Amino acid sequence: MNPVSSNYYDFFGLEHKLDLDLPDLEKRFYSLSRQYHPDRYTLKSREEQQYALDATAILNDAYRTLRDPLARAEYLLKENGFDIGEQGSKNVPPELLEEVFELNMALEELRGGDDSARPALEEARKKFVAMREQIDSDLRGQFTEYDRARDRNVLAEIRGILNRRRYVRNLVNEVEKELTGAAA
């Protein structure tokens, strides 16, 4: 019995790229789910049963990762030797410095009981959601560029965009948490 490939793309028999045909991925997932379902191995040897369990675990992790464009990009970056660290709060993208400063001031005012900061936070949330949408659009373009050229420089650009997106996502989450927490 051959070992199960732990590489998600190889496990699904897919090309290592960022733009995937999601209906095809889903079709492959269900086909492999039937092939490796542990119930099909109940009368097999202990080794074959373990093989099915291992394959099913990899299958589920791989599907969860590959169907999500952001998780897929991070996976491909790791596969190509790029470090994917969490975006630190001290590592503010330069283009966001002013907005983050204003956001922090409004958050402190709201936390201090000044409800007049709410409109500024609502505006900041809208701005950061729009930034996140623009970042997602930029990512889609970079995904296409990487799949076309297979250039590591494009992967480096994607990594930077993902870090910016993670930072903006954290800002959106923080504002939404404060707005809903303050309203409760």
Backbone as ProteinMPNN parsed JSONL, in Angstrom:
{"seq_chain_A": "MNPVSSNYYDFFGLEHKLDLDLPDLEKRFYSLSRQYHPDRYTLKSREEQQYALDATAILNDAYRTLRDPLARAEYLLKENGFDIGEQGSKNVPPELLEEVFELNMALEELRGGDDSARPALEEARKKFVAMREQIDSDLRGQFTEYDRARDRNVLAEIRGILNRRRYVRNLVNEVEKELTGAAA", "coords_chain_A": {"N_chain_A": [[0.852, -1.175, 0.0], [0.739, 2.077, -1.006], [2.139, 5.053, 0.443], [0.077, 7.767, 1.538], [-0.067, 10.816, -0.145], [0.98, 13.739, 1.427], [0.915, 16.23, 0.446], [-1.288, 18.676, -0.407], [-2.187, 19.505, -2.982], [-1.135, 17.476, -4.63], [-2.402, 15.271, -3.519], [-5.022, 15.652, -4.344], [-4.583, 15.496, -7.014], [-4.042, 17.806, -8.456], [-2.89, 20.679, -10.274], [-0.325, 22.793, -9.042], [-1.446, 25.613, -8.3], [-2.995, 28.881, -7.963], [-5.543, 29.798, -8.755], [-8.261, 27.884, -8.709], [-10.533, 25.47, -10.038], [-13.359, 25.392, -8.482], [-15.798, 23.793, -8.477], [-14.736, 21.459, -9.677], [-12.809, 20.762, -7.773], [-14.5, 20.157, -5.614], [-15.876, 17.96, -6.676], [-13.764, 16.124, -6.947], [-13.158, 15.894, -4.25], [-15.457, 14.596, -3.183], [-15.333, 12.196, -4.595], [-12.868, 11.132, -3.719], [-13.5, 10.976, -1.03], [-15.385, 8.933, -0.995], [-13.732, 6.865, -1.894], [-11.802, 6.588, 0.169], [-13.263, 6.271, 2.462], [-13.588, 5.309, 5.81], [-15.427, 3.238, 6.48], [-15.377, 1.516, 4.356], [-13.196, 0.05, 4.848], [-13.431, -1.61, 6.999], [-13.274, -4.403, 7.135], [-10.728, -4.874, 6.43], [-7.115, -5.124, 6.845], [-5.452, -4.008, 9.875], [-3.496, -2.181, 9.214], [-4.378, -1.248, 6.704], [-6.774, -0.08, 7.5], [-5.798, 2.013, 9.075], [-4.495, 3.421, 7.099], [-6.686, 4.347, 5.585], [-7.871, 6.016, 7.483], [-5.819, 7.924, 7.831], [-5.686, 8.951, 5.225], [-8.246, 10.059, 4.998], [-8.145, 12.068, 6.937], [-6.146, 13.759, 5.869], [-7.421, 14.364, 3.477], [-9.699, 15.847, 4.332], [-8.491, 18.072, 5.621], [-7.029, 19.079, 3.452], [-9.054, 19.722, 1.614], [-10.498, 21.684, 3.012], [-8.54, 23.664, 3.136], [-7.796, 24.136, 0.393], [-10.174, 24.975, -0.807], [-10.613, 27.497, 0.145], [-9.651, 30.635, -0.849], [-7.734, 32.329, 0.432], [-6.525, 30.721, 2.414], [-5.542, 28.798, 0.695], [-3.665, 30.307, -0.768], [-1.853, 30.935, 1.287], [-1.01, 28.353, 1.896], [0.248, 27.592, -0.532], [2.277, 29.476, -0.545], [3.761, 28.691, 1.745], [4.503, 26.171, 0.861], [6.285, 26.922, -1.065], [8.355, 27.889, 0.391], [8.02, 30.309, 1.749], [7.77, 32.301, 4.635], [5.018, 32.488, 6.732], [3.878, 34.538, 8.82], [2.006, 35.795, 11.626], [0.458, 38.948, 11.3], [1.848, 41.516, 12.982], [0.805, 43.858, 15.516], [2.476, 45.988, 15.789], [3.556, 46.287, 13.375], [2.54, 48.156, 11.294], [1.087, 48.656, 8.163], [2.459, 51.178, 6.097], [0.719, 52.855, 4.607], [-1.536, 52.888, 6.122], [-1.129, 54.186, 8.503], [-2.12, 56.757, 9.417], [-4.92, 56.344, 9.415], [-5.112, 54.264, 11.274], [-4.175, 55.477, 13.577], [-6.21, 57.43, 13.992], [-8.355, 55.674, 14.291], [-7.63, 54.292, 16.644], [-7.779, 56.384, 18.481], [-10.539, 56.975, 18.395], [-11.536, 54.508, 19.287], [-10.569, 54.439, 21.921], [-11.954, 56.645, 22.966], [-14.611, 55.71, 22.77], [-14.447, 53.461, 24.419], [-13.979, 54.781, 26.745], [-16.424, 55.718, 27.356], [-17.506, 57.691, 25.767], [-19.91, 58.133, 23.661], [-20.113, 59.583, 21.383], [-18.121, 58.948, 19.665], [-18.932, 56.874, 18.14], [-20.027, 57.337, 15.418], [-17.616, 57.934, 14.032], [-16.278, 55.528, 14.292], [-17.997, 53.838, 12.89], [-17.67, 54.901, 10.349], [-14.949, 54.375, 9.997], [-15.023, 51.581, 10.011], [-16.441, 51.097, 7.624], [-14.575, 52.124, 5.8], [-12.375, 50.417, 6.205], [-13.496, 47.961, 5.495], [-13.954, 48.432, 2.792], [-11.299, 48.715, 2.002], [-10.417, 46.115, 2.466], [-11.917, 44.745, 0.562], [-10.8, 45.81, -1.779], [-8.212, 44.865, -1.509], [-8.716, 42.123, -1.726], [-9.482, 42.031, -4.398], [-7.072, 42.831, -5.587], [-5.541, 40.624, -4.841], [-6.775, 38.546, -6.316], [-6.02, 39.302, -8.898], [-3.232, 39.011, -8.686], [-3.104, 36.289, -8.187], [-3.86, 35.23, -10.655], [-1.753, 36.231, -12.183], [0.435, 34.876, -10.989], [-0.217, 32.182, -11.591], [0.044, 32.271, -14.33], [2.764, 33.028, -14.786], [4.38, 31.761, -12.864], [6.187, 32.923, -11.055], [8.442, 33.646, -8.484], [8.687, 36.191, -7.451], [6.162, 37.229, -7.736], [4.837, 35.659, -5.887], [6.041, 36.686, -3.59], [4.955, 39.229, -3.617], [2.259, 38.57, -3.272], [2.398, 37.538, -0.714], [2.956, 39.898, 0.762], [0.578, 41.305, 0.253], [-1.261, 39.602, 1.466], [-0.457, 39.891, 4.137], [-1.091, 42.596, 4.542], [-3.851, 42.376, 4.19], [-4.548, 40.714, 6.321], [-3.939, 42.394, 8.443], [-5.78, 44.51, 8.015], [-8.145, 43.042, 8.213], [-8.047, 42.379, 10.934], [-8.354, 44.929, 12.028], [-10.969, 45.579, 11.177], [-12.376, 43.574, 12.557], [-11.82, 44.341, 15.213], [-13.036, 46.881, 15.372], [-15.725, 46.184, 14.841], [-16.216, 44.514, 17.011], [-16.037, 46.32, 19.149], [-18.112, 48.105, 18.466], [-20.403, 46.477, 18.553], [-20.179, 45.506, 21.127], [-20.332, 47.833, 22.632], [-22.866, 48.578, 22.067], [-24.401, 46.725, 23.308]], "CA_chain_A": [[0.0, 0.0, 0.0], [1.552, 3.289, -1.126], [1.785, 6.091, 1.414], [-0.791, 8.835, 1.053], [0.66, 12.079, -0.29], [0.509, 14.755, 2.364], [0.797, 17.494, -0.271], [-2.709, 18.819, -0.715], [-2.409, 19.538, -4.429], [-0.851, 16.15, -5.164], [-3.434, 14.365, -3.028], [-6.191, 15.837, -5.207], [-4.193, 15.379, -8.417], [-4.216, 19.137, -9.025], [-1.743, 21.521, -10.557], [-0.018, 23.686, -7.926], [-1.748, 26.972, -8.723], [-3.844, 29.616, -7.032], [-6.921, 29.809, -9.249], [-8.726, 26.512, -8.876], [-11.911, 25.237, -10.44], [-13.953, 24.892, -7.235], [-16.669, 22.615, -8.692], [-13.883, 20.298, -9.904], [-12.241, 20.401, -6.464], [-15.559, 19.505, -4.839], [-16.116, 16.648, -7.306], [-12.642, 15.275, -6.551], [-13.294, 15.656, -2.816], [-16.461, 13.561, -2.935], [-14.826, 10.946, -5.152], [-11.855, 10.621, -2.795], [-14.192, 10.637, 0.226], [-15.941, 7.579, -1.172], [-12.619, 5.923, -2.037], [-11.076, 6.389, 1.42], [-14.151, 6.251, 3.632], [-13.186, 4.224, 6.727], [-16.387, 2.13, 6.479], [-14.992, 0.59, 3.29], [-11.985, -0.648, 5.278], [-13.682, -2.288, 8.278], [-12.863, -5.809, 7.067], [-9.336, -4.899, 5.963], [-6.102, -5.226, 7.909], [-5.286, -2.82, 10.719], [-2.675, -1.242, 8.438], [-5.242, -0.632, 5.689], [-7.714, 0.795, 8.21], [-5.052, 3.219, 9.437], [-4.273, 4.119, 5.83], [-7.936, 5.044, 5.254], [-8.03, 7.117, 8.452], [-4.827, 8.948, 7.481], [-6.106, 9.564, 3.961], [-9.433, 10.868, 5.263], [-7.708, 13.264, 7.668], [-5.481, 14.63, 4.901], [-8.452, 14.799, 2.538], [-10.514, 16.907, 4.934], [-7.636, 19.259, 5.79], [-6.692, 19.594, 2.126], [-10.246, 20.338, 1.019], [-10.761, 22.906, 3.767], [-7.51, 24.633, 2.754], [-7.797, 24.473, -1.026], [-11.406, 25.648, -1.251], [-10.566, 28.878, 0.617], [-8.568, 31.276, -1.605], [-6.688, 32.867, 1.3], [-5.812, 29.576, 2.98], [-4.828, 28.192, -0.435], [-2.495, 31.149, -1.051], [-0.887, 30.725, 2.367], [-0.467, 27.007, 1.728], [1.171, 27.606, -1.652], [3.446, 30.244, -0.108], [4.551, 27.812, 2.619], [5.034, 25.123, -0.001], [7.388, 27.521, -1.811], [9.39, 28.342, 1.309], [7.766, 31.631, 2.32], [7.314, 32.325, 6.018], [3.708, 33.117, 6.878], [3.699, 34.865, 10.223], [0.884, 36.692, 11.935], [0.736, 40.373, 11.172], [1.938, 42.11, 14.308], [0.173, 45.169, 15.645], [3.507, 47.013, 15.685], [3.979, 46.323, 11.983], [1.429, 48.783, 10.585], [1.414, 49.063, 6.797], [2.631, 52.631, 6.097], [-0.429, 53.57, 4.049], [-2.635, 52.868, 7.087], [-0.725, 54.799, 9.768], [-3.029, 57.821, 9.847], [-6.229, 55.761, 9.713], [-5.002, 53.475, 12.501], [-4.075, 56.447, 14.672], [-7.561, 57.968, 14.213], [-9.174, 54.577, 14.791], [-7.284, 54.058, 18.046], [-8.332, 57.489, 19.274], [-11.995, 56.778, 18.485], [-11.77, 53.341, 20.132], [-10.338, 54.865, 23.312], [-13.072, 57.507, 23.365], [-15.789, 54.868, 22.978], [-14.195, 52.652, 25.618], [-14.066, 55.697, 27.879], [-17.816, 56.083, 27.576], [-17.914, 58.77, 24.864], [-20.672, 57.525, 22.577], [-20.016, 60.411, 20.175], [-17.104, 58.349, 18.796], [-19.576, 55.812, 17.344], [-20.04, 57.608, 13.967], [-16.257, 57.823, 13.49], [-15.973, 54.097, 14.195], [-18.798, 53.303, 11.779], [-16.994, 55.353, 9.128], [-13.694, 53.618, 9.907], [-15.37, 50.212, 9.621], [-16.754, 51.119, 6.188], [-13.328, 52.361, 5.08], [-11.543, 49.221, 6.263], [-14.157, 46.916, 4.702], [-13.664, 48.764, 1.395], [-9.885, 48.365, 1.784], [-10.321, 44.656, 2.401], [-12.448, 44.339, -0.742], [-9.795, 46.17, -2.785], [-7.109, 43.921, -1.335], [-9.157, 40.855, -2.303], [-9.409, 42.206, -5.851], [-5.642, 42.795, -5.918], [-5.096, 39.234, -4.693], [-7.246, 37.762, -7.466], [-5.149, 39.638, -10.018], [-1.914, 38.409, -8.447], [-3.256, 34.842, -8.35], [-3.828, 34.99, -12.102], [-0.38, 36.497, -12.631], [1.303, 33.786, -10.555], [-0.53, 30.975, -12.35], [0.55, 32.479, -15.685], [4.214, 33.165, -14.872], [5.063, 30.94, -11.838], [7.303, 33.775, -10.652], [8.547, 33.796, -7.028], [8.471, 37.595, -7.104], [4.717, 37.398, -7.6], [4.512, 35.073, -4.586], [6.455, 37.649, -2.564], [3.934, 40.289, -3.644], [1.06, 37.983, -2.666], [2.658, 37.477, 0.731], [2.765, 41.248, 1.285], [-0.85, 41.634, 0.181], [-1.926, 38.817, 2.514], [-0.154, 40.533, 5.417], [-1.942, 43.795, 4.616], [-5.239, 41.95, 4.364], [-4.687, 40.222, 7.692], [-3.944, 43.57, 9.315], [-7.063, 45.196, 7.816], [-9.176, 42.168, 8.788], [-8.0, 42.554, 12.383], [-8.94, 46.238, 12.33], [-12.425, 45.45, 11.003], [-12.878, 42.773, 13.685], [-11.727, 45.129, 16.441], [-14.087, 47.913, 15.336], [-17.036, 45.532, 14.969], [-16.341, 44.04, 18.39], [-16.327, 47.48, 20.0], [-19.427, 48.66, 18.141], [-21.456, 45.584, 19.047], [-20.029, 45.44, 22.585], [-20.793, 49.105, 23.207], [-24.313, 48.684, 21.882], [-25.07, 45.717, 24.139]], "C_chain_A": [[0.897, 1.237, 0.0], [1.144, 4.31, -0.073], [0.941, 7.181, 0.751], [0.05, 10.108, 0.963], [0.093, 13.1, 0.685], [0.468, 16.134, 1.707], [-0.637, 17.613, -0.784], [-2.991, 18.811, -2.212], [-2.219, 18.146, -5.023], [-1.939, 15.153, -4.749], [-4.679, 14.437, -3.917], [-5.858, 15.679, -6.688], [-4.34, 16.701, -9.15], [-2.873, 19.798, -9.303], [-1.56, 22.485, -9.383], [-0.203, 25.129, -8.385], [-2.752, 27.597, -7.772], [-5.301, 29.709, -7.475], [-7.341, 28.371, -9.514], [-10.185, 26.505, -9.319], [-12.602, 24.593, -9.234], [-14.959, 23.762, -7.442], [-15.863, 21.343, -8.959], [-13.267, 19.82, -8.596], [-13.275, 19.647, -5.635], [-15.846, 18.095, -5.376], [-15.012, 15.662, -6.904], [-12.735, 14.912, -5.062], [-14.287, 14.521, -2.55], [-16.019, 12.202, -3.48], [-13.796, 10.318, -4.205], [-12.475, 10.245, -1.446], [-14.783, 9.232, 0.148], [-14.818, 6.539, -1.209], [-11.976, 5.59, -0.691], [-11.964, 6.296, 2.658], [-13.809, 5.051, 4.519], [-14.149, 3.034, 6.753], [-16.046, 1.095, 5.407], [-13.816, -0.287, 3.705], [-12.195, -1.458, 6.567], [-13.225, -3.747, 8.276], [-11.428, -5.971, 6.58], [-8.392, -5.009, 7.152], [-6.041, -3.916, 8.691], [-4.492, -1.74, 9.978], [-3.515, -0.508, 7.387], [-6.283, 0.288, 6.325], [-7.036, 2.108, 8.595], [-4.788, 4.078, 8.2], [-5.514, 4.939, 5.46], [-8.162, 6.224, 6.198], [-7.07, 8.263, 8.142], [-5.248, 9.697, 6.222], [-7.307, 10.477, 4.174], [-9.065, 12.156, 5.994], [-7.039, 14.254, 6.72], [-6.504, 15.204, 3.927], [-9.251, 15.964, 3.101], [-9.713, 18.194, 5.131], [-7.342, 19.906, 4.443], [-7.887, 20.314, 1.509], [-10.565, 21.665, 1.698], [-9.783, 24.016, 3.348], [-7.665, 25.079, 1.306], [-9.072, 25.168, -1.489], [-11.445, 27.109, -0.825], [-9.395, 29.591, -0.062], [-7.427, 31.805, -0.736], [-5.859, 31.751, 1.916], [-4.985, 28.881, 1.894], [-3.559, 28.976, -0.751], [-1.432, 30.956, 0.023], [-0.226, 29.354, 2.247], [0.574, 26.983, 0.608], [2.433, 28.394, -1.305], [4.352, 29.383, 0.775], [5.238, 26.723, 1.802], [6.259, 25.623, -0.789], [8.412, 28.197, -0.913], [9.206, 29.732, 1.893], [7.245, 31.492, 3.747], [5.987, 33.07, 6.072], [3.489, 33.351, 8.36], [2.471, 35.726, 10.401], [1.342, 38.128, 11.792], [0.728, 40.974, 12.565], [1.326, 43.488, 14.355], [1.193, 46.298, 15.55], [3.959, 47.197, 14.235], [2.845, 46.867, 11.117], [1.865, 49.102, 9.16], [1.434, 50.586, 6.706], [1.416, 53.404, 5.592], [-1.613, 53.634, 5.018], [-2.323, 53.621, 8.382], [-1.72, 55.841, 10.27], [-4.392, 57.259, 10.242], [-6.204, 54.975, 11.026], [-4.906, 54.389, 13.711], [-5.46, 56.996, 15.009], [-8.484, 56.892, 14.788], [-8.893, 54.342, 16.268], [-7.818, 55.157, 18.952], [-9.838, 57.304, 19.47], [-12.326, 55.581, 19.373], [-11.602, 53.706, 21.607], [-11.475, 55.745, 23.81], [-14.315, 56.67, 23.653], [-15.63, 54.017, 24.231], [-14.284, 53.5, 26.886], [-15.476, 56.2, 28.124], [-18.325, 57.198, 26.671], [-18.578, 58.16, 23.632], [-20.617, 58.355, 21.294], [-18.951, 59.887, 19.215], [-17.702, 57.295, 17.867], [-19.612, 56.131, 15.839], [-18.65, 57.496, 13.325], [-15.865, 56.358, 13.34], [-16.753, 53.434, 13.061], [-18.133, 53.661, 10.446], [-15.686, 54.579, 8.924], [-13.969, 52.182, 9.463], [-15.652, 50.143, 8.126], [-15.48, 51.268, 5.355], [-12.47, 51.098, 5.049], [-12.166, 48.055, 5.497], [-13.894, 47.169, 3.216], [-12.208, 48.437, 1.067], [-9.723, 46.862, 1.629], [-10.83, 44.148, 1.05], [-11.468, 44.66, -1.862], [-8.603, 45.211, -2.713], [-7.476, 42.569, -1.946], [-9.108, 40.902, -3.829], [-7.956, 42.155, -6.318], [-5.106, 41.361, -5.844], [-5.522, 38.388, -5.888], [-6.375, 38.038, -8.698], [-3.769, 39.006, -9.889], [-1.975, 36.887, -8.582], [-3.143, 34.486, -9.837], [-2.414, 35.179, -12.643], [0.563, 35.366, -12.214], [1.054, 32.526, -11.39], [0.001, 31.07, -13.779], [2.076, 32.372, -15.73], [5.0, 32.243, -13.93], [6.322, 31.647, -11.324], [7.302, 33.944, -9.129], [8.356, 35.243, -6.593], [6.984, 37.892, -6.936], [4.266, 36.801, -6.263], [4.9, 36.016, -3.451], [5.451, 38.797, -2.479], [2.647, 39.794, -2.972], [1.224, 37.919, -1.15], [2.436, 38.849, 1.374], [1.305, 41.652, 1.303], [-1.612, 40.872, 1.259], [-1.665, 39.415, 3.896], [-0.986, 41.799, 5.599], [-3.388, 43.406, 4.876], [-5.486, 41.479, 5.792], [-4.773, 41.396, 8.67], [-5.285, 44.291, 9.225], [-8.199, 44.357, 8.4], [-9.219, 42.322, 10.306], [-8.59, 43.89, 12.807], [-10.459, 46.184, 12.238], [-13.007, 44.685, 12.188], [-12.882, 43.572, 14.982], [-12.823, 46.192, 16.496], [-15.458, 47.276, 15.54], [-17.258, 45.028, 16.382], [-16.703, 45.201, 19.322], [-17.719, 48.044, 19.732], [-20.545, 47.772, 18.673], [-21.396, 45.469, 20.566], [-20.553, 46.686, 23.265], [-22.295, 49.235, 23.097], [-25.065, 47.755, 22.836], [-25.349, 46.206, 25.537]], "O_chain_A": [[1.715, 1.418, 0.901], [-0.033, 4.43, 0.268], [1.083, 7.467, -0.438], [0.79, 10.436, 1.891], [-1.119, 13.3, 0.759], [0.037, 17.103, 2.332], [-1.124, 16.744, -1.507], [-3.944, 18.171, -2.657], [-3.038, 17.687, -5.82], [-2.342, 14.299, -5.538], [-5.308, 13.419, -4.206], [-6.755, 15.723, -7.529], [-4.716, 16.729, -10.322], [-1.867, 19.512, -8.655], [-2.542, 22.94, -8.797], [0.749, 25.787, -8.804], [-3.291, 26.93, -6.889], [-6.2, 29.7, -6.634], [-6.837, 27.723, -10.432], [-10.955, 27.414, -9.012], [-12.451, 23.396, -8.993], [-14.975, 22.831, -6.637], [-16.256, 20.262, -8.519], [-13.208, 18.618, -8.336], [-12.965, 18.621, -5.029], [-16.034, 17.156, -4.602], [-15.291, 14.512, -6.565], [-12.436, 13.786, -4.664], [-13.996, 13.599, -1.787], [-16.31, 11.169, -2.877], [-13.849, 9.12, -3.927], [-12.024, 9.302, -0.796], [-14.695, 8.449, 1.094], [-14.943, 5.462, -0.625], [-11.642, 4.433, -0.437], [-11.461, 6.248, 3.78], [-13.746, 3.917, 4.042], [-13.716, 1.914, 7.027], [-16.395, -0.077, 5.546], [-13.472, -1.246, 3.014], [-11.227, -1.937, 7.156], [-12.828, -4.268, 9.319], [-10.972, -7.09, 6.344], [-8.815, -4.991, 8.308], [-6.508, -2.871, 8.237], [-4.776, -0.548, 10.098], [-3.378, 0.701, 7.206], [-6.634, 1.32, 5.751], [-7.623, 3.181, 8.46], [-4.852, 5.306, 8.256], [-5.396, 6.099, 5.066], [-8.59, 7.297, 5.772], [-7.455, 9.431, 8.185], [-5.175, 10.924, 6.163], [-7.374, 11.557, 3.588], [-9.615, 13.217, 5.699], [-7.33, 15.449, 6.76], [-6.458, 16.388, 3.593], [-9.455, 16.965, 2.414], [-10.206, 19.284, 4.839], [-7.398, 21.128, 4.306], [-7.738, 21.398, 0.944], [-10.867, 22.653, 1.03], [-10.176, 25.177, 3.225], [-7.666, 26.277, 1.025], [-9.041, 25.89, -2.485], [-12.226, 27.888, -1.372], [-8.248, 29.188, 0.131], [-6.266, 31.732, -1.139], [-4.631, 31.826, 1.939], [-3.866, 28.433, 2.147], [-2.502, 28.388, -0.976], [-0.248, 30.827, -0.287], [0.977, 29.216, 2.472], [1.656, 26.421, 0.776], [3.531, 28.025, -1.722], [5.566, 29.35, 0.576], [6.404, 26.399, 2.028], [7.149, 24.844, -1.131], [9.238, 28.98, -1.381], [10.141, 30.283, 2.475], [6.382, 30.659, 4.023], [5.858, 34.161, 5.516], [2.981, 32.484, 9.072], [1.961, 36.312, 9.447], [2.477, 38.471, 12.124], [-0.293, 40.941, 13.253], [1.323, 44.209, 13.358], [0.829, 47.438, 15.263], [4.662, 48.155, 13.915], [2.262, 46.141, 10.312], [2.895, 49.744, 8.958], [0.507, 51.232, 7.195], [1.117, 54.487, 6.095], [-2.582, 54.35, 4.767], [-3.172, 53.686, 9.27], [-2.117, 55.803, 11.434], [-4.955, 57.639, 11.268], [-7.162, 55.016, 11.797], [-5.491, 54.104, 14.756], [-5.846, 57.026, 16.178], [-9.297, 57.172, 15.669], [-9.825, 54.207, 17.061], [-8.261, 54.885, 20.068], [-10.348, 57.457, 20.58], [-13.294, 55.628, 20.133], [-12.417, 53.313, 22.441], [-11.913, 55.606, 24.952], [-14.995, 56.888, 24.656], [-16.57, 53.871, 25.012], [-14.619, 53.001, 27.96], [-15.696, 57.026, 29.011], [-19.477, 57.611, 26.803], [-17.909, 57.731, 22.692], [-21.028, 57.883, 20.234], [-18.883, 60.333, 18.07], [-17.051, 56.869, 16.913], [-19.255, 55.264, 15.041], [-18.525, 57.015, 12.199], [-15.197, 55.986, 12.375], [-16.227, 52.571, 12.358], [-18.047, 52.834, 9.538], [-15.363, 54.18, 7.805], [-13.239, 51.631, 8.64], [-15.168, 49.244, 7.438], [-15.327, 50.611, 4.325], [-11.908, 50.744, 4.012], [-11.446, 47.246, 4.911], [-13.639, 46.228, 2.464], [-11.913, 47.94, -0.019], [-8.982, 46.394, 0.765], [-10.248, 43.235, 0.464], [-11.317, 43.873, -2.797], [-8.06, 44.803, -3.739], [-6.649, 41.939, -2.606], [-8.734, 39.922, -4.472], [-7.643, 41.515, -7.321], [-4.314, 40.943, -6.688], [-4.729, 37.607, -6.414], [-6.037, 37.12, -9.446], [-3.207, 38.523, -10.872], [-1.016, 36.264, -9.037], [-2.424, 33.562, -10.216], [-1.939, 34.387, -13.458], [1.402, 34.942, -13.008], [1.999, 31.88, -11.843], [0.368, 30.056, -14.373], [2.624, 31.705, -16.608], [6.175, 31.974, -14.18], [7.38, 31.034, -11.181], [6.291, 34.336, -8.547], [7.905, 35.494, -5.476], [6.595, 38.706, -6.097], [3.412, 37.372, -5.585], [4.175, 36.134, -2.463], [5.138, 39.276, -1.389], [2.026, 40.521, -2.197], [0.292, 38.213, -0.403], [1.794, 38.944, 2.419], [0.841, 42.273, 2.26], [-2.508, 41.426, 1.897], [-2.565, 39.442, 4.735], [-1.521, 42.047, 6.68], [-4.071, 44.032, 5.687], [-6.507, 41.807, 6.397], [-5.577, 41.386, 9.603], [-5.866, 44.645, 10.251], [-9.116, 44.901, 9.015], [-10.297, 42.387, 10.897], [-9.257, 43.974, 13.838], [-11.157, 46.686, 13.12], [-14.016, 45.099, 12.76], [-13.831, 43.493, 15.762], [-13.461, 46.383, 17.531], [-16.264, 47.775, 16.326], [-18.372, 45.106, 16.899], [-17.575, 45.067, 20.181], [-18.427, 48.419, 20.666], [-21.537, 48.281, 19.193], [-22.429, 45.348, 21.224], [-21.147, 46.616, 24.341], [-22.935, 49.905, 23.909], [-26.238, 47.983, 23.132], [-25.908, 45.468, 26.348]]}, "name": "protein", "num_of_chains": 1, "seq": "MNPVSSNYYDFFGLEHKLDLDLPDLEKRFYSLSRQYHPDRYTLKSREEQQYALDATAILNDAYRTLRDPLARAEYLLKENGFDIGEQGSKNVPPELLEEVFELNMALEELRGGDDSARPALEEARKKFVAMREQIDSDLRGQFTEYDRARDRNVLAEIRGILNRRRYVRNLVNEVEKELTGAAA"}
